Amino acid sequence: MLQSPKRAAFFDVDNTITRGSTLFFLGRGMYQRGFFSKKDISAFVLANLRYRLTGTENPDEIAKYQEAACDFIGGHNVEEIKSIGLEIYDEFVSPALWQGAIEIANSHLQKNEEVWLVTATPQDMAVLIADRLGFTGALGTKAESKDGVYTGKMIGKLLHGREKALAIAELAASRNIDLKNSYAYSDSHHDIPLLEAVGNPAAINPDTLLQIRAIRDSWPIHDFRRGRALKAAFGPILARIAAIGALLSPRRFRSR
């Protein structure tokens, strides 16, 4: 007897589930534990910042981020990094969780719907976070290891942009998930392909371009950020003006 398709909710991590970058938290924790120098962490932070600023528009910067994202754990024992990851979760990640986003995720679990993290963060760290939060699982960038040691190389591509949509499509096929009845949440316009891949997209703490798209297409918007009085007052107005422009010229705001 065939089972009915399942529903799932897919969550980006950085600035959606957490305030800030989980990969940066990992780098910071490793630096504090003497794993590398200020020069090493500075190079990683610069690559992270460039990636956040340029995203899909600059393949060269994404390539630099890909290299930095896996290179800084290269040469380190997998189990040792996992142990440190648990400490870093308690020290940095847990205090940075957006509780409103966690409540949304838990509401899906309460309805017997799967909850998956989908992130550019190395998969081992993403799985650790999902396990600590009681979620179903996580999809992340795969870091290569040999004989229990990270090589500093990636397996496949950085889980970013369209790669996230491809990843959840593959997961859905293997786990009998109905994407048309599933959900996705993100803060970034770079994740529009992920959001478009499901029937129920929503924005959490959206950047300006995602807010415009969400308003244009009537996607739910959840904003858990504080101290944003001006944004709260004027952001929606400006976004609606831009959304009207998008309706007149819809190609401008479609994902690439």
C-alpha positions as CSV (number, residue, x, y, z in Angstrom):
1,M,0.0,0.0,0.0
2,L,1.4,3.4,-1.1
3,Q,1.9,5.9,1.7
4,S,0.5,9.4,1.3
5,P,3.1,12.0,0.5
6,K,4.5,13.9,3.5
7,R,4.8,17.6,4.1
8,A,8.0,19.2,5.2
9,A,9.3,22.7,6.2
10,F,12.7,23.8,5.0
11,F,14.6,26.5,6.9
12,D,17.7,28.5,5.9
13,V,19.9,29.0,9.0
14,D,22.0,32.2,9.0
15,N,19.8,35.2,9.9
16,T,16.7,32.9,9.6
17,I,17.2,30.5,12.5
18,T,20.2,32.4,14.1
19,R,21.4,36.0,14.4
20,G,24.5,35.9,12.3
21,S,26.6,33.2,10.6
22,T,27.0,29.7,12.1
23,L,30.1,29.2,10.1
24,F,31.5,32.4,11.6
25,F,30.6,31.1,15.1
26,L,32.5,27.9,14.3
27,G,35.5,29.9,13.1
28,R,35.5,32.2,16.1
29,G,35.3,29.2,18.5
30,M,38.2,27.4,16.8
31,Y,40.3,30.6,16.8
32,Q,39.7,31.0,20.6
33,R,40.8,27.5,21.1
34,G,44.1,28.1,19.2
35,F,43.4,26.3,16.0
36,F,44.7,29.1,13.8
37,S,46.1,32.6,13.7
38,K,44.5,36.0,13.5
39,K,45.6,36.1,9.8
40,D,43.7,32.9,9.1
41,I,40.5,34.1,10.8
42,S,40.8,37.5,9.1
43,A,41.0,35.8,5.7
44,F,37.9,33.7,6.5
45,V,35.9,36.7,7.8
46,L,36.7,38.7,4.7
47,A,35.6,35.9,2.4
48,N,32.4,35.5,4.5
49,L,31.7,39.2,4.3
50,R,32.3,39.3,0.6
51,Y,30.0,36.3,0.1
52,R,27.2,37.9,2.1
53,L,27.5,41.1,0.1
54,T,27.8,39.7,-3.4
55,G,26.1,36.3,-3.3
56,T,25.0,34.8,-6.6
57,E,26.0,38.0,-8.5
58,N,29.7,37.3,-8.2
59,P,30.9,33.7,-8.8
60,D,34.5,34.6,-8.1
61,E,33.6,35.7,-4.5
62,I,31.5,32.6,-4.0
63,A,34.5,30.5,-5.1
64,K,36.7,32.3,-2.5
65,Y,34.1,31.6,0.2
66,Q,33.8,28.0,-0.8
67,E,37.5,27.6,-0.4
68,A,37.6,29.4,2.9
69,A,34.5,27.6,4.2
70,C,36.2,24.2,4.0
71,D,39.9,25.1,4.1
72,F,39.8,26.4,7.7
73,I,38.8,23.0,9.0
74,G,41.2,21.2,6.7
75,G,43.7,19.0,8.5
76,H,41.6,18.7,11.6
77,N,40.1,15.5,13.0
78,V,36.4,15.1,12.3
79,E,35.5,13.8,15.8
80,E,37.5,16.6,17.4
81,I,35.7,19.3,15.3
82,K,32.3,17.6,16.2
83,S,33.2,17.8,19.9
84,I,34.2,21.5,19.5
85,G,31.0,22.1,17.5
86,L,28.9,21.0,20.5
87,E,30.7,23.5,22.7
88,I,30.3,26.2,20.1
89,Y,26.6,25.5,19.8
90,D,26.1,26.0,23.5
91,E,28.5,29.1,23.6
92,F,27.5,31.0,20.5
93,V,24.7,29.4,18.5
94,S,22.1,28.7,21.2
95,P,22.1,32.3,22.5
96,A,21.7,33.6,18.9
97,L,18.6,31.6,18.0
98,W,15.6,33.5,16.9
99,Q,12.9,32.0,19.2
100,G,10.1,33.1,16.9
101,A,11.7,31.0,14.1
102,I,12.1,28.1,16.4
103,E,8.5,28.3,17.4
104,I,7.4,28.2,13.7
105,A,9.6,25.1,13.2
106,N,8.2,23.4,16.3
107,S,4.7,24.1,15.1
108,H,5.4,22.0,12.0
109,L,6.8,19.2,14.1
110,Q,3.7,19.2,16.2
111,K,1.7,18.6,13.0
112,N,3.9,15.6,12.2
113,E,5.6,17.5,9.4
114,E,9.4,17.1,8.9
115,V,11.7,20.0,9.5
116,W,15.0,20.3,7.6
117,L,17.7,22.9,7.8
118,V,19.1,23.9,4.4
119,T,22.4,25.9,4.6
120,A,25.7,26.6,3.0
121,T,27.3,25.8,6.4
122,P,29.3,22.5,6.4
123,Q,26.8,19.6,6.8
124,D,28.4,18.2,9.9
125,M,27.7,21.5,11.7
126,A,24.2,21.8,10.2
127,V,23.3,18.2,11.4
128,L,24.6,19.0,14.9
129,I,22.3,22.1,15.0
130,A,19.3,20.2,13.7
131,D,19.9,17.4,16.3
132,R,20.2,19.9,19.2
133,L,16.9,21.5,18.1
134,G,15.1,18.2,17.6
135,F,14.6,18.7,13.9
136,T,14.3,16.0,11.3
137,G,17.7,16.6,9.7
138,A,19.9,19.0,7.8
139,L,21.3,19.6,4.3
140,G,24.6,21.5,4.1
141,T,27.8,21.9,2.2
142,K,29.7,18.6,2.2
143,A,33.3,18.8,3.5
144,E,35.6,16.0,2.3
145,S,37.4,13.8,4.9
146,K,39.8,10.9,4.6
147,D,40.8,8.6,7.4
148,G,38.8,10.7,9.9
149,V,40.5,14.0,8.9
150,Y,39.1,16.9,6.9
151,T,41.0,17.5,3.7
152,G,40.0,21.1,3.3
153,K,38.1,20.3,0.0
154,M,34.4,20.2,-0.7
155,I,32.3,17.3,-2.1
156,G,30.2,18.8,-4.9
157,K,29.1,22.5,-4.8
158,L,28.4,25.0,-2.1
159,L,24.8,24.6,-1.0
160,H,23.7,28.1,-2.1
161,G,21.1,29.6,-4.4
162,R,19.7,27.1,-6.9
163,E,21.7,24.3,-5.3
164,K,19.3,24.4,-2.3
165,A,16.3,23.9,-4.6
166,L,18.0,21.0,-6.3
167,A,18.9,19.5,-2.9
168,I,15.4,19.6,-1.5
169,A,14.0,18.1,-4.7
170,E,16.4,15.2,-4.4
171,L,15.4,14.8,-0.7
172,A,11.7,15.0,-1.5
173,A,12.1,12.2,-4.1
174,S,13.9,9.9,-1.6
175,R,11.5,10.6,1.3
176,N,8.1,10.9,-0.4
177,I,7.7,14.6,0.4
178,D,5.2,16.6,-1.5
179,L,6.9,19.9,-2.2
180,K,3.7,21.6,-3.5
181,N,2.3,21.2,0.0
182,S,5.5,21.9,1.8
183,Y,7.0,25.1,3.3
184,A,10.3,27.1,3.1
185,Y,11.6,30.0,5.1
186,S,14.6,32.3,4.5
187,D,15.9,35.8,5.1
188,S,17.7,36.2,1.8
189,H,16.8,36.9,-1.8
190,H,19.5,34.5,-2.7
191,D,17.2,31.7,-1.5
192,I,14.3,32.6,-3.8
193,P,14.9,29.4,-5.8
194,L,14.4,27.5,-2.5
195,L,11.3,29.4,-1.8
196,E,9.9,28.9,-5.3
197,A,10.5,25.2,-5.0
198,V,7.6,24.8,-2.5
199,G,4.0,25.6,-2.4
200,N,4.2,27.7,0.8
201,P,7.1,30.1,0.8
202,A,7.7,32.6,3.6
203,A,10.2,35.2,4.6
204,I,11.9,35.5,8.0
205,N,13.8,38.7,8.8
206,P,13.9,39.4,5.0
207,D,16.5,41.5,3.2
208,T,15.0,44.3,1.1
209,L,14.8,42.4,-2.2
210,L,13.2,39.4,-0.5
211,Q,10.7,41.7,1.2
212,I,9.8,43.2,-2.1
213,R,9.2,39.8,-3.6
214,A,7.3,38.6,-0.6
215,I,5.0,41.6,-0.7
216,R,4.5,41.3,-4.5
217,D,3.5,37.6,-4.3
218,S,1.7,37.8,-0.9
219,W,4.2,35.5,0.9
220,P,4.0,35.6,4.7
221,I,6.6,37.8,6.3
222,H,7.9,37.2,9.9
223,D,10.3,39.8,11.3
224,F,11.8,39.0,14.7
225,R,14.4,41.7,14.7
226,R,14.4,44.4,17.4
227,G,15.6,48.0,17.4
228,R,14.4,48.6,13.9
229,A,11.9,51.4,14.4
230,L,12.7,53.2,11.1
231,K,12.7,50.0,9.2
232,A,9.4,49.0,10.7
233,A,7.9,52.5,9.9
234,F,9.3,53.0,6.4
235,G,10.5,49.6,5.2
236,P,7.1,48.2,4.3
237,I,6.1,51.4,2.5
238,L,9.3,51.5,0.4
239,A,9.0,47.7,-0.3
240,R,5.4,48.2,-1.5
241,I,6.5,51.0,-3.8
242,A,9.2,48.7,-5.2
243,A,6.7,45.8,-5.4
244,I,4.4,47.9,-7.5
245,G,7.3,48.5,-9.8
246,A,8.0,44.8,-9.9
247,L,4.4,44.1,-10.9
248,L,4.9,46.5,-13.8
249,S,8.2,44.8,-14.7
250,P,8.1,41.4,-13.1
251,R,11.3,40.0,-14.7
252,R,13.4,42.3,-12.6
253,F,12.7,40.5,-9.4
254,R,12.6,36.9,-10.6
255,S,15.3,34.6,-9.5
256,R,18.1,33.8,-11.9
